[in-house]
Amino acid sequence: MATRVVVTGMGAITPLGLDLETTWNGLVEGKSGIGAITLFDASEHKTKIAGEVKNFNPDNYNIDRKDARRMDRYALFALAATKQALEHSGLKIEDNNRNRVGVIVGSGIGGIGILSDQFKVLHEKGPTRVSPFFIPMMIANMASGMVAIYYGARGTNFCVVSACSTGAHAIGEAGEIIKRGEADVMIAGGSEAPIVPISVAGFNSMTALSRNNDEPQKASRPFDAKRDGFVMAEGAGVLILEELEHALQRGATIYGELTGYGSTDDAGDIVQPEETGDGAARAMTLAMERAKITPEQIDYINAHGTSTQLNEKAETAAIKRAMGKTAYEVSISSTKSMTGHLLGAAGAFEAIVCLKAINEGIIPPTINYEFPDPNCDLDITPNVAKKKPVRHAMSNSFGFGGHNVSVILSKFEN
């Protein structure tokens, strides 16, 4: 009998809130978490807006203050989201199970904040003044490592880095580890804290970011004809994945099942999606095949939907290619319209959104949809959430380098 992987806990830190319920309520209400950048002086930057996590205090997550000073912001977010997810799951990591609990928490960029700061120290004060904690604070695997250290998880542990597909890859690969019998539980997700001057300057040089500084809350407008770039955001999403029998034996509440995972690459341009959507469509099709469902059974798609001209055109083509005539019937939305783009954390957080849609029977909206784009003519749940039973939900994530990932979360049925 095939091993089944279920979700027993979720945690989130986002521009809409410091926990999952606050964030979810914001999504359903169609709130925007986008505003003027306050983490640094952005006055000389072309883009002056982002999705910042507000009022985050590591003390509230039992993170030692000394440790907190030795971690980049992205790692702190990961620890906070993990604490929430573990508490949500009721899982206790103890001596009798810790060797069978693994961690895959990825980051698209890692500690770019500390990297930027320490370059300044190097050039202004010399090499001997660079912090001895610089390297462990910077490297992208440290969030995953710190989660294991803090919570005593001694199973397999590594970091996925695949740009904006990172969080989705982490979930998919964590599920595969459980299916191979190498772990009973996996802590899986992504975390990102990219709102620093060099990141904003770099993405601006690529003309990838929205410059709608005058109306920040309207800047992220996926599928709208006047979209002008994505809005960078920060945060984390973490899920507790568990082998079904293990979850049942401990009496865990099951919020859904990871049934499908598809991963492909365009093998084309380093940043532009393949315009026919072939690679993305293949990922979606692989996920459905592994879930043993047809396109007609997908009730909701959380689109990658970055608010860039190229992505939405390609993703619409991909959905049509993978879903056939059902493409016009399925409910779709991009929650990036409200949170902004969490980069390496996006796929994990948006998988959580799919699980909430399943459990609440609500499709969150795509806000800021004002001007229809004939190239994007699907049902993107414009502006207002809608009630709808959701049995199978798909989350799409696409990253620089041509990475395409689709995961399918399903209503648990024993």
C-alpha positions in Angstrom: 0.0 0.0 0.0 1.4 3.4 -1.0 2.6 5.7 1.8 0.3 8.7 2.3 1.6 12.1 3.4 -0.7 14.4 5.4 -0.4 17.9 6.8 -0.9 18.2 10.5 0.4 21.7 11.2 0.9 25.1 9.6 2.7 28.3 10.5 3.1 31.7 8.7 4.7 35.0 9.1 3.6 37.5 6.3 3.0 41.1 5.6 -0.6 40.5 6.5 0.1 39.2 10.0 2.3 37.4 12.4 0.3 34.2 12.4 -1.8 32.1 10.0 -5.2 33.1 11.2 -4.6 36.9 11.0 -3.0 36.4 7.5 -5.9 34.2 6.3 -8.5 36.7 7.5 -6.7 39.4 5.7 -6.7 37.4 2.5 -10.4 36.6 2.7 -11.1 40.3 3.3 -9.0 41.3 0.3 -6.5 43.4 2.4 -3.2 44.5 1.1 0.0 44.2 3.1 2.0 46.4 0.8 3.3 49.8 1.9 6.2 52.2 1.8 9.6 50.6 2.7 10.6 51.3 6.3 13.4 48.8 6.8 15.8 51.2 5.0 15.8 54.6 3.4 14.5 53.9 -0.1 14.3 57.5 -1.3 16.9 57.1 -4.0 15.4 53.8 -5.3 13.0 53.7 -8.2 10.8 51.3 -6.2 10.0 52.5 -2.7 7.4 49.9 -1.7 7.4 46.3 -0.4 5.5 43.8 1.7 7.2 44.1 5.0 6.5 42.0 8.1 5.5 44.5 10.8 6.1 44.4 14.5 8.1 41.1 14.4 9.8 40.4 17.8 11.9 37.2 18.2 11.1 37.3 21.9 7.6 36.2 21.2 8.8 32.9 19.7 11.1 31.9 22.5 14.2 32.7 20.5 17.1 33.5 22.8 18.2 37.1 22.4 21.8 36.2 22.0 20.9 33.7 19.3 18.7 36.3 17.6 21.6 38.7 17.2 23.5 35.9 15.5 20.8 35.1 12.9 19.7 36.9 9.8 16.1 38.0 9.7 15.1 35.2 7.3 16.2 32.5 9.8 14.3 34.2 12.6 11.1 34.1 10.4 11.7 30.4 9.8 12.0 29.7 13.5 8.9 31.6 14.3 6.8 29.9 11.6 8.1 26.5 12.7 7.1 27.2 16.3 3.6 28.0 15.1 3.4 24.9 12.9 4.6 22.6 15.7 2.2 24.0 18.2 -0.6 23.8 15.6 0.2 20.1 15.0 0.6 19.2 18.7 3.7 17.3 17.8 6.3 16.9 20.5 9.9 16.2 19.3 11.5 14.0 21.9 14.2 11.4 22.3 12.0 8.6 21.2 11.1 10.2 17.8 13.7 12.9 17.0 15.8 10.7 14.7 12.7 10.3 12.4 11.9 14.0 12.2 13.6 15.9 9.3 13.7 19.4 8.1 13.7 21.1 4.6 13.3 24.8 5.0 14.6 26.6 1.9 15.4 30.2 1.0 15.8 31.7 -2.4 18.4 34.3 -1.3 19.3 33.5 2.3 21.0 36.1 4.5 21.4 38.9 2.0 20.8 41.4 4.8 23.9 40.4 6.7 25.9 39.9 3.5 25.1 43.5 2.5 25.9 44.8 6.0 29.2 43.0 6.3 30.4 44.1 2.8 30.1 47.7 4.2 32.1 46.7 7.3 34.8 45.2 5.1 35.2 48.2 3.0 34.9 50.8 5.7 36.7 49.1 8.6 38.8 46.4 7.1 38.8 42.6 6.9 39.5 42.0 10.6 36.3 43.7 11.6 34.0 41.3 9.7 31.8 39.4 12.1 32.8 35.8 13.0 29.1 35.0 12.7 28.9 36.4 9.1 29.2 33.1 7.3 26.6 31.1 9.3 24.3 34.1 9.3 24.5 34.4 5.5 24.3 30.9 4.1 20.9 29.8 2.8 20.8 26.5 4.7 21.1 28.0 8.1 17.3 28.5 8.6 16.9 24.7 8.1 19.8 24.1 10.4 18.6 26.4 13.1 15.1 24.8 13.0 16.7 21.4 13.7 18.9 22.8 16.5 16.1 24.6 18.2 13.6 21.8 18.1 15.9 18.8 18.2 15.0 17.2 14.8 17.8 14.8 13.9 16.5 13.4 10.7 17.5 14.4 7.2 18.1 18.1 6.9 18.9 20.3 3.9 18.0 23.4 2.1 16.3 23.8 -1.3 17.4 26.8 -3.3 15.4 27.2 -6.6 14.5 30.9 -6.6 10.7 31.4 -6.4 10.1 27.7 -6.6 12.0 27.0 -3.4 9.1 26.6 -0.9 7.2 24.3 -3.2 10.2 22.2 -3.9 10.8 21.9 -0.2 7.3 20.5 0.3 7.5 18.2 -2.6 10.8 16.7 -1.7 9.9 16.4 2.0 6.9 14.4 0.9 9.1 12.1 -1.1 11.4 11.5 1.9 8.4 10.3 3.9 7.2 8.2 1.1 10.6 6.5 0.9 10.3 5.6 4.5 13.2 7.8 5.6 11.2 9.9 8.0 7.9 9.9 9.8 7.7 13.7 10.0 9.2 16.5 7.9 9.2 20.2 8.8 9.0 21.8 5.4 8.8 25.3 4.0 10.6 28.4 3.0 11.7 31.8 4.5 12.9 35.0 3.0 14.0 38.5 4.1 15.1 40.2 1.0 14.1 43.8 1.6 17.5 45.4 1.6 19.0 48.1 -0.7 21.0 45.8 -2.9 18.0 43.5 -3.6 15.7 46.3 -4.4 18.3 47.9 -6.6 19.1 44.6 -8.4 15.5 43.7 -9.2 14.9 47.3 -10.3 17.8 47.1 -12.7 16.0 44.1 -14.2 12.9 46.2 -14.4 11.1 43.4 -12.5 9.6 45.5 -9.7 6.4 47.6 -9.7 7.1 51.3 -9.4 3.6 52.3 -8.4 5.0 54.1 -5.4 2.0 56.5 -5.1 -0.5 53.7 -4.6 1.3 50.9 -2.8 -1.7 48.8 -2.0 -2.7 48.7 -5.7 0.8 48.0 -7.0 0.5 44.2 -7.0 -2.1 43.5 -9.6 -1.8 39.9 -11.1 -3.5 39.2 -14.4 -4.6 42.9 -14.7 -3.7 44.5 -18.0 -1.8 47.4 -16.3 0.4 45.2 -14.1 3.9 46.7 -14.1 6.0 44.3 -12.0 6.0 42.3 -8.8 6.2 43.7 -5.3 9.0 42.2 -3.2 7.9 40.8 0.2 9.3 39.0 3.1 8.0 36.2 5.4 7.9 32.5 6.0 5.6 29.5 5.6 6.2 26.1 7.3 4.2 22.9 7.2 4.3 19.8 9.3 4.2 16.8 6.9 3.5 13.4 8.4 3.2 9.8 7.4 -0.5 9.0 7.7 -0.4 6.1 10.1 2.0 8.1 12.4 -0.4 11.0 12.4 -3.4 8.7 13.2 -1.6 6.9 15.9 -0.9 10.1 17.9 -4.4 11.4 17.3 -3.3 14.4 15.2 -5.8 16.7 13.4 -5.3 16.3 9.7 -5.7 19.4 7.6 -5.2 17.9 4.2 -3.1 15.4 2.2 -0.1 16.1 -0.1 -1.3 14.0 -3.1 0.6 15.5 -6.1 4.0 16.9 -6.9 5.4 17.8 -10.3 8.8 19.4 -11.1 10.2 20.4 -14.5 12.4 23.1 -16.1 12.0 25.3 -19.2 15.7 24.9 -20.1 15.4 28.3 -21.8 15.9 31.9 -20.6 17.4 32.5 -17.2 14.6 34.8 -16.0 11.8 34.8 -18.7 9.2 32.0 -18.6 8.7 30.0 -21.7 5.8 31.8 -23.4 3.8 28.8 -24.5 3.8 27.6 -20.9 5.0 24.1 -21.8 7.3 23.5 -18.9 4.8 24.8 -16.3 2.0 22.8 -17.9 4.1 19.6 -17.7 4.7 20.2 -14.0 0.9 20.6 -13.5 0.2 17.5 -15.5 2.8 15.5 -13.5 1.2 16.6 -10.3 -2.2 15.6 -11.4 -1.0 12.2 -12.6 0.7 11.5 -9.3 -2.4 12.6 -7.4 -4.4 10.2 -9.7 -6.9 12.9 -10.5 -8.1 14.6 -13.7 -8.2 18.4 -14.5 -12.0 18.3 -13.8 -11.3 17.4 -10.2 -9.2 20.5 -9.5 -11.4 23.0 -7.6 -8.8 25.8 -7.0 -5.5 26.9 -8.4 -3.3 29.3 -6.4 -1.5 30.8 -9.3 2.2 31.9 -9.3 0.7 35.2 -10.5 3.5 37.6 -9.8 2.1 40.7 -11.4 4.5 40.8 -14.3 3.5 40.9 -17.9 5.4 37.8 -18.9 4.5 35.5 -16.0 0.7 35.9 -16.2 0.6 35.5 -20.0 2.7 32.3 -19.8 0.9 30.9 -16.8 -2.5 31.4 -18.4 -1.2 29.5 -21.4 0.2 26.8 -19.1 -3.1 26.4 -17.3 -5.0 26.1 -20.6 -2.5 23.5 -21.9 -2.6 21.4 -18.7 -6.3 21.8 -17.9 -7.9 21.8 -21.3 -11.5 23.1 -21.4 -11.6 22.9 -17.6 -9.2 25.9 -17.5 -12.2 28.2 -17.9 -14.2 26.5 -15.1 -11.6 26.2 -12.3 -11.3 28.9 -9.7 -7.9 30.7 -9.7 -6.4 33.4 -7.6 -3.1 35.0 -6.9 -2.7 35.9 -3.2 0.5 37.8 -4.1 -1.9 40.6 -4.9 -2.2 41.0 -1.2 1.0 39.7 0.3 3.4 40.6 -2.4 6.0 38.1 -3.6 7.6 36.2 -0.8 10.2 34.8 -3.2 11.6 31.6 -1.7 8.9 31.4 0.9 6.0 31.9 -1.6 5.5 28.3 -2.6 5.3 27.1 1.0 2.9 29.9 2.1 0.7 29.5 -0.9 0.4 25.7 -0.3 -0.8 26.7 3.2 -3.4 29.0 1.5 -4.6 26.0 -0.5 -5.1 24.0 2.7 -7.0 26.9 4.2 -9.2 27.0 1.1 -9.9 23.3 1.5 -10.7 23.6 5.2 -12.7 26.8 5.1 -14.5 26.4 1.7 -13.4 29.8 0.6 -11.5 30.9 -2.5 -9.4 34.0 -1.6 -9.5 36.8 -4.2 -7.1 38.4 -6.7 -7.4 42.0 -5.7 -6.6 45.1 -7.8 -8.2 43.6 -10.9 -9.5 46.6 -12.8 -8.5 46.3 -16.4 -9.0 42.9 -18.2 -6.2 41.5 -20.2 -7.3 39.5 -23.2 -4.2 37.2 -22.8 -5.4 36.3 -19.3 -9.1 35.4 -19.7 -9.6 32.8 -16.9 -11.6 33.0 -13.7 -9.1 34.7 -11.4 -11.6 35.4 -8.6 -11.5 39.1 -9.1 -11.5 41.4 -6.0 -13.9 39.5 -3.8 -13.5 36.0 -2.1 -16.1 33.4 -2.8 -17.5 30.4 -1.0 -16.9 27.1 -2.7 -16.2 23.6 -1.6 -12.6 22.6 -2.4 -11.5 19.0 -2.5 -8.3 19.3 -4.6 -6.2 22.5 -4.8 -3.1 23.1 -6.9 -0.3 25.6 -6.1 2.0 26.8 -8.8 5.5 28.1 -8.3 7.9 29.2 -11.0 11.4 30.5 -10.5 14.4 32.1 -12.3 16.4 29.4 -13.9 13.2 28.0 -15.5 12.1 26.0 -12.5 8.5 24.9 -12.5 6.7 23.2 -9.5 3.1 22.3 -8.9 1.9 20.7 -5.7 -1.6 19.3 -5.1 -3.2 19.4 -1.7 -6.4 17.4 -1.2 -9.1 17.1 1.4 -8.2 14.2 3.7 -10.4 11.1 3.3 -9.4 8.0 5.2 
